[in-house]
Amino acid sequence: MHLQTIRPPVIRWEIVHIATTLALSAFAPPAWRLPALAAAIALPAGFAATALLRRLRRPIPVPTVWLALPLAALWTLITARWTSGDIPDWWLPTGLVFTWFAVTLTAADLRSRRLPNTLTLSAYPALGITLAVAARASPDSALAWHALLGGGAFLIFHAAIHLWRPTSLGAGDVKITFPIGATLGAINLAIIAPAMLLASLITLTIYCAIRSVRRESAIPYGPGLLGAATAFAIFPDLMGGAW
């Protein structure tokens, strides 16, 4: 008769993260309770993103920590700016949804050098709903038109680059440009050009970082584009946002 070895249960870092964050949110000052709660909720959101990437037709295995930690940081920041009054109530859903797609797509692109259709195409209805809510609640009656103009202009510009030099810009990058441009346009059409400049700077930084480790010519453009748009989604007043 063999005695079965009983191993103590492994306490996963995810459980510790949730428990610690919830405890902090309970004892935190009132102004930080909601941001701390947002950080706790970001973990299940990171789990969902990881599960989605692993269930694609061509799976992309991304560690949960790649998604959960950036989401926790971004959701804490955007919720803190909302509680302080720097972001209006009607923009909060768009900010949270956009950053979820930005983090998930960035991780997928860095890991596999592609932006899967499941994510890029689902961003259309998801952000379409949040932007429709924003347009309804915003005092800016032209917000919906600005979003459509921004999305259309962003899509046409990047589609032209893709048709001119397909190797320089992938189809996935082009597909995600409409939701990105619509989000930027809803903030202010004038920030689209600065966002593109910031995206190029981020892409150049990623290129230099990767080249310092290994020689590689294929550098993803998606993370730079998504990173720049995320900065403006969280700080809409960065370059004179409409509100």
SVG drawing of the C-alpha trace seen along z (x, -y; Angstrom):
<svg xmlns="http://www.w3.org/2000/svg" viewBox="-28 -73 50 75">
<polyline fill="none" stroke="black" stroke-width="0.4" points="0.0,0.0 1.5,-3.3 0.8,-6.4 -0.3,-9.3 1.8,-12.4 -0.3,-15.3 1.1,-18.5 0.2,-21.9 -2.0,-24.0 -0.2,-26.5 -1.3,-30.0 -1.3,-31.6 -0.2,-35.1 -3.5,-36.0 -5.4,-35.2 -2.9,-37.2 -3.3,-40.1 -7.1,-40.2 -7.0,-39.7 -4.3,-42.4 -6.0,-44.9 -9.4,-44.4 -7.9,-44.8 -6.2,-48.0 -9.4,-49.3 -11.2,-48.7 -8.6,-50.7 -7.6,-53.2 -8.7,-56.8 -12.1,-57.4 -10.5,-59.0 -8.5,-55.8 -11.1,-53.1 -12.5,-53.0 -9.1,-53.0 -8.0,-50.2 -11.2,-48.3 -10.5,-48.9 -7.1,-47.3 -8.7,-44.2 -11.2,-43.9 -8.4,-44.2 -7.2,-40.7 -10.3,-38.9 -10.2,-41.1 -6.6,-39.9 -7.7,-36.3 -10.4,-36.8 -7.9,-38.3 -5.4,-35.4 -8.2,-32.8 -9.3,-34.5 -5.8,-34.6 -5.3,-30.9 -8.6,-29.8 -8.0,-31.5 -7.8,-29.3 -4.1,-30.1 -3.5,-30.4 -1.2,-33.1 0.1,-31.9 0.6,-35.1 1.4,-34.9 -1.5,-36.4 1.0,-38.7 1.6,-40.5 -2.0,-41.4 -3.1,-41.7 -0.4,-44.0 -0.6,-46.6 -4.4,-46.6 -4.3,-47.0 -2.0,-50.0 -4.0,-51.6 -7.4,-51.0 -6.1,-52.4 -4.8,-55.5 -7.9,-56.2 -10.3,-55.6 -8.2,-57.9 -8.5,-60.6 -12.2,-60.0 -12.7,-60.3 -10.6,-63.5 -12.9,-65.0 -10.2,-65.1 -12.2,-62.6 -16.0,-63.0 -18.4,-60.2 -19.4,-59.5 -15.8,-58.9 -15.0,-56.3 -16.5,-53.3 -14.6,-54.1 -11.4,-54.6 -11.7,-51.2 -12.8,-49.3 -10.2,-50.9 -7.3,-50.1 -8.4,-46.5 -8.2,-46.1 -4.9,-48.1 -3.2,-45.9 -4.5,-42.6 -3.6,-43.5 -0.2,-44.9 0.6,-41.6 -0.6,-39.6 1.4,-41.6 4.6,-41.5 4.2,-37.8 3.2,-36.7 3.7,-39.7 0.0,-39.7 -3.3,-41.3 -6.0,-38.6 -9.3,-39.3 -11.2,-38.1 -9.9,-41.1 -9.6,-43.7 -13.1,-43.2 -14.7,-42.9 -13.3,-46.3 -15.7,-47.8 -19.0,-47.0 -17.4,-47.2 -16.0,-50.7 -19.0,-51.7 -21.3,-51.1 -19.2,-53.0 -18.7,-55.9 -22.4,-56.0 -23.0,-56.3 -20.4,-59.1 -22.0,-60.9 -25.4,-60.7 -24.2,-62.0 -21.5,-64.4 -22.3,-68.1 -20.5,-68.1 -23.3,-67.4 -20.8,-66.7 -18.9,-64.0 -20.4,-61.2 -19.5,-62.9 -16.0,-63.6 -15.6,-59.9 -16.7,-58.8 -14.4,-61.4 -11.5,-60.4 -12.0,-56.7 -12.5,-57.1 -9.5,-59.3 -7.3,-57.1 -8.4,-54.0 -8.0,-55.6 -4.5,-56.9 -3.2,-53.5 -5.0,-51.5 -3.2,-53.6 0.1,-52.9 -0.7,-49.2 -1.6,-49.2 1.5,-51.1 3.9,-48.9 2.1,-45.9 5.3,-44.7 5.5,-47.9 2.0,-47.7 0.0,-44.5 -3.7,-44.0 -4.4,-43.7 -2.8,-47.1 -5.2,-48.6 -8.3,-46.9 -7.7,-48.3 -7.1,-51.9 -10.8,-52.7 -11.6,-52.1 -8.4,-53.9 -9.2,-56.9 -12.8,-57.0 -11.6,-57.2 -9.1,-59.9 -11.6,-61.8 -14.1,-61.7 -11.6,-63.5 -10.5,-66.0 -9.8,-65.7 -6.7,-67.9 -4.9,-65.2 -4.8,-62.6 -1.6,-64.0 0.2,-64.2 -1.0,-60.7 0.6,-59.4 3.8,-61.2 3.8,-59.7 3.1,-56.2 6.2,-56.6 8.4,-57.5 7.1,-54.6 7.7,-52.2 11.2,-53.6 11.9,-53.0 10.6,-49.4 12.8,-48.9 15.9,-50.1 15.1,-48.0 14.7,-44.8 17.7,-45.5 19.9,-45.9 18.9,-42.3 18.8,-40.5 19.0,-41.4 15.5,-41.6 14.0,-43.7 10.3,-43.0 9.1,-45.4 5.3,-45.5 3.6,-48.9 0.5,-48.0 2.0,-48.5 3.2,-52.0 -0.2,-53.0 -2.1,-51.5 0.2,-53.0 -0.1,-56.5 -3.9,-56.3 -4.0,-54.9 -2.1,-58.0 -4.7,-60.3 -7.6,-58.1 -6.4,-58.4 -5.2,-62.0 -7.6,-63.5 -6.5,-67.0 -2.9,-66.2 -3.0,-68.1 -6.1,-70.2 -8.9,-67.7 -12.4,-68.9 -13.2,-68.6"/>
</svg>
